Amino acid sequence: MKVRVLEILECWELAAGYGHRTVVLVEELKAHKGELICFLGPNGAGKSTLLKTVAGLLAPLGGAVYLKGERLEKVSLKERASALAVVLTDRCLPGLLTVFEAVALGRHPHTGLLGKLSRRDERVVWESLRLVGAEELASRFYGDLSDGEKQKVLIARALAQEPEIMILDEPTVHLDLQHRAGIMSLLLRLCREKGITVFLSLHEVDLALKGTAYVVLVHEGRVLGMGLPEELLTAEAVSRLYGSGVGEFDPVTGAVELRLPAEGPLVFVVAGGGKGAKVIRALAKRGYRLACGVLPENDVDVFVARGVGAELITVPAFAPVGKEALELARPYLKEAQAVVDTGFPLVPATEGNRTLLKWAADAGKPLFSLRSEGFPSGRRAAGLTALLQMLENLFASA
Ligand SMILES: Nc1ncnc2c1ncn2[C@@H]1O[C@H](COP(=O)(O)OP(=O)(O)OP(=O)(O)O)[C@@H](O)[C@H]1O
């Protein structure tokens, strides 16, 4: 469904912070009706501070937030409460309320002084519980719920407010994989179908890439960029945001490989066709230094090998493994204390990799193969567990 484009919330020269300390500065940010905007950045970058300021819970230290064209501080509390719903991370609600009562609190801006629920209010509360998949929790005490269940109830309470804007600080925290995906698709659906504008903060870069439409990268008090996650979240941008020590972010899969300390013996992994990824990961976790090749640049094994910090010998995508690449691989092969054939596809383009295995065998290198049939090379390992054991035995006896 198409939604009408309207700037519902704007920030101009906004300085957000505490006392005299500006934590984060935003020159300009415009949110349209039905948009989902995600603040992404490392711990302490200022995401929560920014969300609280946008929500009007913190007064700006400079500049202003405008709600539908009016300065937020001039908008009455009642109007703010019906336009904006906020879900913060502290999850504090009286524990002795039932879930239904807790979600019904969200109807306050709409009910009279006594807070009596009309039939419609009750319907909205049930619908909100249904949307987050928490209907069956309705009669339980809020205080008895797990953190993930509490999170869902708080989102339901915000929905019950029927707000135009929802502001959520780390809504996926404490949620398992299924509910994380569920919350992200729910929020996107609310944007699309109900025209609600959502501001949220996230820690998961993959979720920002896969589940949000617009990201604002917050780093050391500044906005590094804002726009489509598909365009902004490059490996360079992510390492600028979080530091390069964490490992490389792969914008294709949205995954971050962990860069772990590697001080063990050098193992040459002959990979390709995605056969190397899990071998490379398993070896990296055990501290082996790794060299991998020869791989076409677009092979999934490249992303993993580069991510874990392995030495890499590559050829351009779709190019065969030629002489030049073999010469680049040779010194690593020479230095390697073991060589692994991952079972890469035996096609004409990988002929060169068979040469590598032959060189290794001729040089008397310990050679292990995960290949179940076909090209014979070295000792056969029945699977990854067996391979790891064989390598461990080899180096234990060395
Ligand atoms: N109530 C407060 N008073 C003073 N400083 C605060 C307060 N709350 C947060 N800060 C500081 O403001 C900075 C930004 O904190 P903020 O919570 O906004 O970061 P964040 O990006 O949300 O971090 P995280 O991802 O760890 O939740 C930090 O240096 C923090 O110590």
The ligand as an SDF file (V2000), in Angstrom:
LIG
                    3D

 31 33  0  0  0  0  0  0  0  0999 V2000
   21.4730   10.1560   32.3040 N   0  0  0  0  0  0  0  0  0  0  0  0
   22.6820   10.4130   31.8050 C   0  0  0  0  0  0  0  0  0  0  0  0
   23.4390   11.4170   32.3040 N   0  0  0  0  0  0  0  0  0  0  0  0
   24.6530   11.7080   31.8050 C   0  0  0  0  0  0  0  0  0  0  0  0
   25.2320   11.0390   30.7720 N   0  0  0  0  0  0  0  0  0  0  0  0
   24.5330   10.0290   30.2490 C   0  0  0  0  0  0  0  0  0  0  0  0
   23.2290    9.6640   30.7290 C   0  0  0  0  0  0  0  0  0  0  0  0
   22.7850    8.6210   29.9820 N   0  0  0  0  0  0  0  0  0  0  0  0
   23.7610    8.3600   29.0940 C   0  0  0  0  0  0  0  0  0  0  0  0
   24.7990    9.1920   29.2390 N   0  0  0  0  0  0  0  0  0  0  0  0
   26.0390    9.2120   28.4380 C   0  0  0  0  0  0  0  0  0  0  0  0
   25.7330    9.6010   27.1080 O   0  0  0  0  0  0  0  0  0  0  0  0
   26.5380    8.8840   26.1780 C   0  0  0  0  0  0  0  0  0  0  0  0
   25.6390    8.1970   25.1620 C   0  0  0  0  0  0  0  0  0  0  0  0
   24.8490    7.2430   25.8390 O   0  0  0  0  0  0  0  0  0  0  0  0
   23.6390    6.5360   25.1200 P   0  0  0  0  0  0  0  0  0  0  0  0
   22.9760    5.6840   26.1450 O   0  0  0  0  0  0  0  0  0  0  0  0
   22.8270    7.5220   24.3940 O   0  0  0  0  0  0  0  0  0  0  0  0
   24.4200    5.6510   24.0500 O   0  0  0  0  0  0  0  0  0  0  0  0
   23.8870    4.4470   23.1770 P   0  0  0  0  0  0  0  0  0  0  0  0
   24.3870    4.6780   21.7960 O   0  0  0  0  0  0  0  0  0  0  0  0
   22.4200    4.2890   23.3290 O   0  0  0  0  0  0  0  0  0  0  0  0
   24.6730    3.2580   23.8430 O   0  0  0  0  0  0  0  0  0  0  0  0
   24.2900    1.7010   24.0380 P   0  0  0  0  0  0  0  0  0  0  0  0
   24.3600    1.0920   22.6780 O   0  0  0  0  0  0  0  0  0  0  0  0
   25.4010    1.2200   24.9110 O   0  0  0  0  0  0  0  0  0  0  0  0
   22.9520    1.6110   24.6700 O   0  0  0  0  0  0  0  0  0  0  0  0
   27.3770    7.9220   26.9880 C   0  0  0  0  0  0  0  0  0  0  0  0
   28.6330    8.4900   27.1530 O   0  0  0  0  0  0  0  0  0  0  0  0
   26.6550    7.8410   28.3300 C   0  0  0  0  0  0  0  0  0  0  0  0
   27.5500    7.5800   29.3760 O   0  0  0  0  0  0  0  0  0  0  0  0
  1  2  1  0
  2  3  1  0
  2  7  2  0
  3  4  2  0
  4  5  1  0
  5  6  2  0
  6  7  1  0
  6 10  1  0
  7  8  1  0
  8  9  2  0
  9 10  1  0
 10 11  1  0
 11 12  1  0
 11 30  1  0
 12 13  1  0
 13 14  1  0
 13 28  1  0
 14 15  1  0
 15 16  1  0
 16 17  2  0
 16 18  1  0
 16 19  1  0
 19 20  1  0
 20 21  2  0
 20 22  1  0
 20 23  1  0
 23 24  1  0
 24 25  2  0
 24 26  1  0
 24 27  1  0
 28 29  1  0
 28 30  1  0
 30 31  1  0
M  END
$$$$
